[in-house]
Amino acid sequence: MREDNGATARETLEGLASRTKDPIKRAGYEAELVGPPLPLPLAYLWRTFLRIRRRKGSNGFSANPIEWPDIDAFVRNSRLNLAPWEIEVVEALDDLWLTVNSGAAKKAED
């Protein structure tokens, strides 16, 4: 989610951590940047997302989103049956990945 200035909360924290000269404040900002560990029971969904994502190309300007045919082909070829909620998680991960990577591309252009 973007703040009023257009930066994400993570970008704001990274900026604060890199600019502060106070080691205690820097440690606090860096602690906030550390995310929770991946729950092991959901690690298979992360691996599923990565397996599908690394086979997607781009349109020359940005990455293409994971589409239904990609998920269908993955399910058929891997023989891993995904419940609707699991597909929603993979889609949400892809949406997040696309958002983060489109922001990185915009930064590189600036």
Residue frames as a rotation matrix with the C-alpha (Angstrom) as fourth column:
MET 1
0.586 0.811 0.000 0.00
0.811 -0.586 0.000 0.00
0.000 0.000 -1.000 0.00
ARG 2
-0.334 -0.705 0.626 1.31
0.701 -0.630 -0.335 3.42
0.630 0.326 0.704 -0.90
GLU 3
-0.206 0.179 -0.962 1.40
0.803 -0.531 -0.271 6.38
-0.560 -0.828 -0.034 1.45
ASP 4
0.725 0.573 -0.381 0.38
0.317 -0.769 -0.555 9.94
-0.611 0.282 -0.740 0.51
ASN 5
0.211 -0.733 -0.646 3.85
-0.623 -0.611 0.490 10.65
-0.754 0.299 -0.585 -0.89
GLY 6
0.613 0.123 -0.780 3.61
-0.758 0.368 -0.538 7.68
0.221 0.922 0.319 -3.28
ALA 7
-0.490 -0.845 -0.213 6.11
-0.683 0.524 -0.508 5.52
0.541 -0.104 -0.834 -1.37
THR 8
0.382 0.531 -0.756 5.28
0.120 0.783 0.611 2.22
0.916 -0.324 0.235 0.27
ALA 9
0.924 -0.042 0.379 5.74
-0.380 -0.182 0.907 1.83
0.031 -0.982 -0.184 4.01
ARG 10
0.674 -0.717 0.177 8.72
0.639 0.686 0.347 -0.42
-0.370 -0.121 0.921 3.27
GLU 11
0.201 -0.596 0.777 10.32
0.740 -0.427 -0.519 2.20
0.642 0.679 0.355 1.02
THR 12
0.626 0.088 0.775 9.82
-0.307 -0.886 0.349 4.81
0.717 -0.456 -0.528 3.72
LEU 13
0.933 -0.277 0.229 11.43
-0.128 0.340 0.932 2.60
-0.336 -0.899 0.282 6.38
GLU 14
0.472 -0.797 0.375 14.33
0.878 0.462 -0.123 1.71
-0.075 0.388 0.919 4.07
GLY 15
0.279 -0.326 0.904 14.91
0.362 -0.836 -0.413 5.41
0.890 0.442 -0.115 3.41
LEU 16
0.798 0.057 0.600 14.81
-0.484 -0.532 0.695 6.27
0.359 -0.845 -0.397 7.11
ALA 17
0.857 -0.490 0.158 17.19
0.265 0.683 0.681 3.42
-0.442 -0.541 0.715 7.95
SER 18
0.314 -0.787 0.532 19.67
0.926 0.131 -0.354 4.48
0.209 0.603 0.770 5.29
ARG 19
0.230 -0.184 0.956 19.62
0.206 -0.950 -0.233 8.16
0.951 0.251 -0.181 6.27
THR 20
0.944 0.194 0.265 19.69
-0.191 -0.334 0.923 8.06
0.268 -0.922 -0.279 10.05
LYS 21
-0.029 -0.999 0.022 23.00
-0.411 -0.008 -0.911 8.42
0.911 -0.036 -0.411 11.82
ASP 22
-0.076 0.107 0.991 21.59
-0.994 0.066 -0.084 7.20
-0.074 -0.992 0.101 15.16
PRO 23
-0.794 -0.318 -0.518 22.43
-0.421 0.902 0.091 3.47
0.439 0.290 -0.850 15.44
ILE 24
-0.811 0.553 0.190 19.53
0.098 0.450 -0.888 2.86
-0.576 -0.702 -0.420 17.85
LYS 25
0.081 0.855 -0.513 17.00
-0.597 -0.371 -0.711 4.38
-0.798 0.364 0.480 15.45
ARG 26
-0.253 -0.255 -0.933 18.58
-0.942 0.284 0.178 2.49
0.220 0.924 -0.312 12.53
ALA 27
-0.992 -0.121 -0.036 18.26
-0.107 0.955 -0.277 -0.78
0.068 -0.271 -0.960 14.44
GLY 28
-0.433 0.900 0.043 14.60
-0.056 0.020 -0.998 0.03
-0.900 -0.435 0.041 15.13
TYR 29
0.180 0.470 -0.864 13.86
-0.886 -0.305 -0.350 0.73
-0.428 0.828 0.362 11.47
GLU 30
-0.536 -0.472 -0.700 15.71
-0.746 0.652 0.131 -2.40
0.395 0.593 -0.702 10.38
ALA 31
-0.923 0.254 0.289 13.77
-0.004 0.746 -0.666 -4.47
-0.385 -0.616 -0.687 12.94
GLU 32
-0.015 0.975 -0.223 10.51
-0.373 -0.212 -0.903 -3.20
-0.928 0.070 0.367 11.42
LEU 33
0.015 -0.052 -0.999 11.71
-0.999 -0.043 -0.013 -4.26
-0.042 0.998 -0.052 7.98
VAL 34
-0.938 -0.345 -0.039 12.14
-0.345 0.938 -0.020 -7.89
0.044 -0.006 -0.999 9.04
GLY 35
-0.060 0.970 -0.236 8.99
-0.848 0.075 0.525 -9.76
0.527 0.232 0.817 8.10
PRO 36
0.327 0.247 0.912 7.53
-0.764 0.637 0.101 -12.75
-0.557 -0.730 0.397 9.84
PRO 37
-0.757 -0.621 0.202 8.89
-0.404 0.688 0.603 -16.15
-0.513 0.376 -0.772 8.84
LEU 38
-0.354 0.600 -0.718 7.07
-0.782 0.232 0.579 -18.10
0.514 0.766 0.387 6.15
PRO 39
0.185 0.466 0.865 4.66
-0.826 0.550 -0.120 -20.57
-0.532 -0.693 0.487 7.81
LEU 40
-0.773 -0.619 0.139 5.99
-0.468 0.704 0.535 -24.02
-0.429 0.348 -0.834 6.88
PRO 41
-0.276 0.707 0.651 2.51
0.436 0.696 -0.571 -25.44
-0.857 0.126 -0.500 6.17
LEU 42
0.763 0.591 -0.261 2.13
0.074 -0.481 -0.874 -22.83
-0.642 0.647 -0.411 3.39
ALA 43
-0.165 -0.936 -0.310 5.61
-0.385 -0.228 0.894 -23.20
-0.908 0.267 -0.323 1.90
TYR 44
-0.437 0.032 0.899 4.23
0.658 0.692 0.295 -25.39
-0.613 0.721 -0.324 -0.90
LEU 45
0.676 0.719 0.162 2.13
0.659 -0.492 -0.569 -22.44
-0.330 0.492 -0.806 -2.13
TRP 46
0.522 -0.600 -0.607 5.22
-0.439 -0.798 0.412 -20.22
-0.732 0.051 -0.680 -2.23
ARG 47
-0.542 -0.734 0.410 7.07
-0.055 0.518 0.854 -22.93
-0.839 0.440 -0.321 -4.23
THR 48
0.025 0.651 0.759 4.04
0.871 0.359 -0.336 -23.26
-0.491 0.669 -0.558 -6.53
PHE 49
0.868 0.276 -0.413 4.00
0.117 -0.922 -0.369 -19.52
-0.483 0.272 -0.832 -7.16
LEU 50
0.100 -0.926 -0.365 7.76
-0.560 -0.356 0.748 -19.48
-0.822 0.129 -0.554 -7.86
ARG 51
-0.501 -0.276 0.820 7.52
0.370 0.789 0.491 -22.44
-0.782 0.549 -0.293 -10.24
ILE 52
0.398 0.719 0.570 4.78
0.868 -0.095 -0.487 -20.78
-0.296 0.688 -0.662 -12.28
ARG 53
0.830 -0.036 -0.557 6.26
-0.029 -0.999 0.022 -17.25
-0.557 -0.002 -0.831 -12.09
ARG 54
-0.097 -0.979 -0.177 9.71
-0.299 -0.141 0.944 -18.20
-0.949 0.144 -0.279 -13.36
ARG 55
-0.526 -0.044 0.850 8.15
0.681 0.577 0.451 -19.53
-0.510 0.816 -0.274 -16.57
LYS 56
0.639 0.769 0.012 6.29
0.657 -0.538 -0.528 -16.31
-0.399 0.345 -0.849 -17.38
GLY 57
-0.345 -0.739 0.579 7.75
0.924 -0.377 0.070 -13.85
0.166 0.559 0.813 -19.81
SER 58
-0.334 0.227 -0.915 7.22
0.282 -0.902 -0.327 -10.18
-0.899 -0.367 0.237 -20.30
ASN 59
0.627 0.609 0.485 5.58
0.682 -0.129 -0.719 -8.06
-0.375 0.783 -0.497 -22.94
GLY 60
0.022 -0.724 0.690 8.71
0.822 -0.380 -0.425 -5.97
0.570 0.576 0.586 -23.41
PHE 61
-0.051 0.037 0.998 7.60
-0.257 -0.966 0.022 -3.31
0.965 -0.255 0.058 -20.96
SER 62
-0.206 0.026 0.978 6.71
-0.978 0.015 -0.207 -5.29
-0.020 -1.000 0.022 -17.83
ALA 63
-0.971 -0.151 0.187 6.16
-0.173 0.979 -0.107 -8.81
-0.167 -0.136 -0.976 -16.60
ASN 64
-0.343 0.887 -0.310 3.01
-0.428 0.147 0.892 -10.61
0.836 0.439 0.329 -17.66
PRO 65
-0.128 0.366 0.922 0.66
-0.977 0.115 -0.182 -11.71
-0.173 -0.923 0.343 -14.89
ILE 66
-0.964 -0.038 0.263 0.09
-0.037 0.999 0.008 -15.39
-0.263 -0.002 -0.965 -14.19
GLU 67
-0.376 0.854 -0.360 -3.03
-0.913 -0.275 0.300 -16.33
0.157 0.442 0.883 -16.14
TRP 68
0.422 0.679 0.601 -5.58
-0.751 0.633 -0.187 -19.11
-0.507 -0.373 0.777 -15.92
PRO 69
0.856 -0.120 -0.503 -3.92
-0.286 0.700 -0.654 -21.19
0.430 0.704 0.565 -18.67
ASP 70
-0.192 -0.977 0.096 -0.64
-0.586 0.036 -0.809 -21.04
0.787 -0.211 -0.580 -16.71
ILE 71
-0.343 0.149 0.927 -2.33
-0.894 0.250 -0.371 -22.33
-0.287 -0.957 0.048 -13.57
ASP 72
0.728 0.683 0.055 -4.24
-0.614 0.686 -0.389 -24.97
-0.304 0.249 0.920 -15.54
ALA 73
0.552 -0.599 -0.580 -1.07
-0.337 0.477 -0.812 -26.21
0.763 0.644 0.062 -17.24
PHE 74
-0.458 -0.746 0.484 0.78
-0.748 0.029 -0.663 -26.29
0.480 -0.666 -0.571 -13.94
VAL 75
0.003 0.553 0.833 -1.97
-0.865 0.420 -0.276 -28.29
-0.503 -0.719 0.480 -12.24
ARG 76
0.893 0.377 -0.247 -2.21
-0.450 0.722 -0.526 -30.76
-0.020 0.581 0.814 -15.11
ASN 77
0.422 -0.806 -0.415 1.54
-0.268 0.327 -0.906 -31.26
0.866 0.494 -0.078 -15.50
SER 78
-0.555 -0.660 0.506 2.48
-0.664 -0.015 -0.748 -31.32
0.501 -0.751 -0.430 -11.83
ARG 79
-0.142 0.658 -0.739 -0.60
0.282 0.743 0.608 -33.32
0.949 -0.122 -0.291 -10.81
LEU 80
-0.894 -0.082 -0.441 -0.88
0.445 -0.290 -0.847 -31.00
-0.059 -0.953 0.296 -7.82
ASN 81
-0.033 0.958 0.284 -4.57
0.761 -0.160 0.628 -30.31
0.647 0.237 -0.724 -7.27
LEU 82
-0.962 -0.272 0.015 -5.11
0.214 -0.787 -0.579 -26.81
0.170 -0.553 0.815 -5.93
ALA 83
-0.114 0.932 -0.345 -8.22
0.953 0.004 -0.303 -25.81
-0.281 -0.363 -0.888 -4.05
PRO 84
0.481 0.364 0.797 -9.84
0.655 -0.754 -0.051 -22.49
0.582 0.547 -0.601 -5.00
TRP 85
0.985 -0.126 -0.115 -8.38
-0.004 -0.693 0.721 -20.77
-0.171 -0.710 -0.684 -1.92
GLU 86
0.214 -0.965 0.154 -4.89
0.506 0.245 0.827 -22.01
-0.835 -0.099 0.541 -2.88
ILE 87
-0.050 -0.154 0.987 -5.27
0.976 -0.217 0.016 -20.53
0.212 0.964 0.161 -6.36
GLU 88
0.845 0.405 0.351 -6.36
0.317 -0.906 0.281 -17.27
0.431 -0.126 -0.894 -4.75
VAL 89
0.705 -0.662 -0.252 -3.16
0.131 -0.228 0.965 -17.26
-0.697 -0.714 -0.074 -2.67
VAL 90
-0.173 -0.774 0.609 -1.02
0.841 0.206 0.501 -17.82
-0.513 0.599 0.615 -5.78
GLU 91
0.248 0.347 0.905 -2.89
0.807 -0.591 0.006 -15.01
0.536 0.729 -0.426 -7.55
ALA 92
0.991 0.122 -0.059 -2.42
0.132 -0.777 0.615 -12.69
0.029 -0.617 -0.786 -4.56
LEU 93
0.305 -0.951 -0.056 1.30
0.406 0.076 0.911 -13.48
-0.862 -0.300 0.409 -4.47
ASP 94
-0.226 -0.368 0.902 1.52
0.972 -0.028 0.232 -12.71
-0.060 0.929 0.364 -8.18
ASP 95
0.670 0.522 0.528 -0.36
0.538 -0.831 0.138 -9.43
0.511 0.191 -0.838 -7.76
LEU 96
0.876 -0.401 -0.269 2.06
0.043 -0.490 0.871 -8.44
-0.481 -0.774 -0.412 -5.03
TRP 97
-0.006 -0.923 0.384 5.07
0.666 0.283 0.690 -9.52
-0.746 0.260 0.613 -7.10
LEU 98
0.034 0.089 0.995 3.84
0.945 -0.328 -0.003 -7.50
0.326 0.941 -0.095 -10.09
THR 99
0.921 0.356 0.158 3.22
0.276 -0.883 0.380 -4.44
0.274 -0.306 -0.912 -7.91
VAL 100
0.622 -0.752 -0.219 6.66
0.114 -0.189 0.975 -4.58
-0.775 -0.631 -0.032 -6.31
ASN 101
-0.208 -0.765 0.609 8.43
0.765 0.261 0.589 -5.19
-0.610 0.588 0.531 -9.61
SER 102
0.359 0.345 0.867 6.56
0.816 -0.566 -0.113 -2.44
0.452 0.748 -0.485 -11.43
GLY 103
0.992 -0.057 -0.113 7.71
0.023 -0.799 0.601 -0.07
-0.124 -0.598 -0.792 -8.66
ALA 104
0.234 -0.969 0.083 11.29
0.323 0.158 0.933 -1.26
-0.917 -0.191 0.350 -9.10
ALA 105
-0.087 -0.219 0.972 11.05
0.994 0.038 0.098 -0.63
-0.059 0.975 0.215 -12.84
LYS 106
0.780 0.432 0.453 9.77
0.461 -0.886 0.051 2.90
0.424 0.170 -0.890 -12.25
LYS 107
0.786 -0.563 -0.255 12.66
-0.015 -0.431 0.902 3.60
-0.618 -0.706 -0.347 -9.85
ALA 108
-0.054 -0.858 0.511 15.15
0.677 0.345 0.650 2.36
-0.734 0.381 0.562 -12.45
GLU 109
0.228 0.215 0.950 13.66
0.919 -0.370 -0.137 4.76
0.322 0.904 -0.282 -15.02
ASP 110
0.968 0.246 -0.060 14.00
0.249 -0.886 0.392 7.77
0.043 -0.394 -0.918 -12.68
